């Protein structure tokens, strides 16, 4: 009898000390069962966490609304700036690469070889003339003087371009100089056409944010001359024309990026319904 009472007390104590551990679901309550009045320590649901609202939330939302309302104005201003860049630098698309590259420019070796041939021809003509004049004074026999005169005439004929082309296809020194002058003159005329009255490349310098290569210091002199409307006259050497061509190529890259940004901004304005920000590039003149 005492053992049964001790066992009952032990089970009762174990039941009262039972704790519902985290991660274990509670046992379902059978249907129709009445709640036990002795179970006072039922687990109440944890209250939902309350989020503290910052005091400056209203001002922050107001700032976002103001920024969104200012977006169309900023977009319109940006589109206007991009359109101005495109209009000022659109003449870069008229660049003739072959004309400014001067791929047929006579190199220094060809010019030096032609000059050496010319000097040899002149020296031979002088020797033949001296022999002929010596025959007139009786210093050399007459037949030698006659040979000198014939050689002198032949050398003079070889110096005539029409006769020279019959014997050789190599250009003379004079031909190479004339070709260089003609190519340089054509390059200056083309640069003058591109620069126009306002100057081209110094206006293209505004697109440096789209191509950092335009900020290179090697172009500073060209930019200054373009701003002074004196660039075409300053292109006196092939190296100057090559630097000018390099700048135009970099400006052409920047122009393409500005044009892409302009059309992207237009599409963004159309998608958001900002009709005032929608613009079209002006026609080139």
Helices and strands as residue ranges (DSSP letters): H 2-16, H 57-88, G 90-94, H 97-101, H 108-136, H 142-158, H 161-167, H 173-195, H 201-204, G 205-210, G 212-215, G 217-219, H 220-227, H 231-234, H 238-272, G 275-277
